[in-house]
């Protein structure tokens, strides 16, 4: 499959990029995930096409997604496609927001940061091991990424969680849907799962 044909596939349906394209398509710095030359399928896509700032974020996401796809050629590719479909639905749900543009912008920035962290497209700081509740067997390994917004990936046992930085009156705080990490004065409070008791953790081997 030639490169021109591959480029036509990088549209809002980039999640189904053909396998023959993964290695042949260069990082598309100017290719958008929304094809504004065609009729758009939602009011959110129309907003992206009209707004220069959102269009630039859309183009950046296309490039980051292509990088992630090249790293996910094997077992992780189906997971990447599924996650991208889910993100498209979540982005399009911004039509319900009273601050629609801000919602779309935040959605793009978080998706870009997530891909950069999950697929190690940026260097990370770590892993830093936190020993929790004084038990060597209870550790959480954390790698921090200077994405925008900042992120971390935490691993405990066979589970991982990607968290985004949150406003904090003191220390530094990260949160996902069910996990959180708050670090203050060299100690960390980690919640690992909805409704679980907080773990008191310290950096250590």
C-alpha positions in Angstrom: 0.0 0.0 0.0 1.6 3.3 -1.0 2.1 6.3 1.3 -0.5 8.4 -0.5 -3.2 5.8 0.1 -2.1 5.4 3.7 -2.5 9.2 4.3 -6.1 9.1 3.2 -6.8 6.6 6.0 -5.6 9.0 8.7 -8.9 10.7 9.2 -11.3 10.8 12.1 -11.2 7.0 11.7 -7.4 6.8 12.1 -8.1 4.0 14.6 -8.5 1.6 11.8 -5.2 2.4 10.0 -4.4 -0.6 7.8 -1.5 -2.8 9.0 0.4 -2.2 5.8 0.6 1.5 6.6 2.1 1.3 10.1 5.7 1.2 8.9 5.3 3.3 5.8 3.6 6.5 7.0 6.0 9.1 8.4 4.9 11.0 11.5 2.2 13.3 9.9 2.9 16.6 11.5 0.3 18.3 9.3 -2.3 15.5 8.9 -5.4 15.9 10.9 -7.6 13.2 12.5 -10.6 15.2 11.3 -10.7 15.5 7.5 -12.1 19.0 7.0 -12.3 18.5 3.2 -15.2 16.0 3.7 -18.5 16.5 5.3 -18.1 16.3 9.1 -20.1 13.9 11.2 -20.6 16.0 14.3 -20.8 19.5 15.6 -17.5 18.9 17.4 -15.7 18.1 14.2 -17.2 21.2 12.7 -15.8 23.2 15.6 -12.4 21.7 15.2 -12.3 22.6 11.5 -13.3 26.2 12.2 -11.0 26.8 15.1 -7.3 27.3 14.3 -6.1 26.3 17.8 -8.1 23.1 17.9 -7.1 22.2 14.4 -3.4 22.4 15.4 -4.1 20.2 18.4 -5.9 17.8 16.0 -2.9 17.7 13.8 -0.5 17.2 16.7 -2.7 14.3 17.9 -2.4 12.7 14.4 1.4 12.8 14.6 1.4 11.4 18.2 -1.1 8.7 17.2 1.1 7.6 14.3 4.1 7.3 16.6 2.1 5.2 19.1 0.8 3.0 16.2 4.4 2.3 15.2 5.2 1.2 18.7 2.0 -0.9 18.9 2.4 -3.0 15.8 2.2 -6.2 17.7 0.0 -7.1 20.7 -1.0 -3.6 21.8 -2.5 -2.5 18.5 -6.1 -3.8 19.2 -6.0 -2.0 22.5 -4.9 1.3 20.9 -7.7 1.1 18.3 -10.3 0.5 21.1 -8.9 3.3 23.2 -9.0 5.7 20.3 -12.6 4.9 19.5 -13.5 5.5 23.1 -11.7 8.8 23.1 -13.5 9.9 20.0 -16.9 9.3 21.7 -15.8 11.2 24.8 -14.5 14.1 22.7 -17.8 14.3 20.7 -19.7 14.3 24.0 -18.3 17.8 24.5 -21.3 19.1 22.6 -23.2 18.7 25.9 -20.8 21.1 27.7 -21.6 24.8 28.3 -17.9 25.4 27.7 -17.7 23.4 24.5 -14.4 24.7 23.2 -12.6 24.3 26.5 -13.9 20.8 26.8 -12.6 19.9 23.4 -9.2 21.5 24.0 -8.9 19.6 27.3 -9.9 16.4 25.7 -7.2 16.7 23.0 -4.5 17.7 25.5 -5.2 14.8 27.8 -5.3 12.3 24.9 -2.0 13.5 23.6 -0.5 13.3 27.0 -1.9 9.8 27.6 -0.4 8.5 24.4 3.0 10.1 25.0 3.1 8.5 28.5 1.7 5.1 27.7 3.9 4.5 24.7 6.9 6.2 26.1 7.1 8.8 23.4 8.7 11.2 25.9 11.4 10.3 28.4 10.2 9.5 31.9 11.6 10.1 35.4 11.6 6.7 37.1 10.5 4.2 37.9 10.5 5.4 41.5 9.5 2.6 44.0 7.3 3.5 46.9 7.2 1.0 49.8 3.7 1.2 51.3 2.6 0.6 54.9 6.1 -0.6 55.8 5.8 -3.8 53.9 8.5 -4.6 51.2 6.0 -6.7 49.3 3.6 -3.8 49.0 5.3 -1.5 46.5 4.0 0.9 43.9 6.4 1.8 41.0 5.8 5.3 39.6 7.2 6.9 36.4 6.6 10.6 35.9 6.3 12.2 32.5 6.6 15.9 31.5 3.6 15.9 29.3 1.1 18.7 29.0 -0.6 18.2 31.4 1.9 16.3 33.5 1.2 12.6 33.9 2.5 9.5 35.8 2.1 5.8 35.3 1.9 3.7 38.5 2.3 0.0 38.6 1.2 -2.3 41.5 1.4 -6.0 40.9 0.0 -6.7 37.5 -2.1 -3.5 37.4 -1.2 -0.1 36.0 -2.8 3.3 36.3 -2.2 6.5 34.3 -2.9 9.6 36.4 -3.0 13.3 35.5 -1.7 16.1 37.7 -4.4 17.9 39.8 -4.5 21.3 41.6 -3.1 20.9 45.2 -2.8 23.4 48.0 0.4 21.6 49.1 2.6 18.9 47.7 1.7 17.5 44.3 -1.3 15.4 43.4 -2.2 13.1 40.6 -5.5 11.3 39.9 -7.2 8.8 37.6 -10.8 7.6 37.8 -10.1 5.1 40.6 -6.5 5.8 41.8 -4.7 8.8 43.2 -1.3 9.8 44.5 -0.5 12.8 46.7 3.1 13.4 47.6 4.1 15.8 50.3 7.4 16.3 52.2 8.9 13.0 50.9 5.9 10.8 51.6 3.1 9.7 49.4 -0.5 8.8 50.1 -1.8 6.4 47.4 -5.3 5.2 46.9 -5.3 2.1 44.7 -8.9 1.3 43.6 -12.3 2.9 44.4 -13.3 2.7 48.0 -9.9 1.2 49.2 -8.0 2.4 52.2 -5.2 4.9 51.5 -1.7 3.5 51.5 1.1 5.4 53.4 4.2 5.1 51.3 7.8 6.2 51.2 10.3 6.1 48.4 12.7 3.2 48.8 14.2 0.2 47.1 
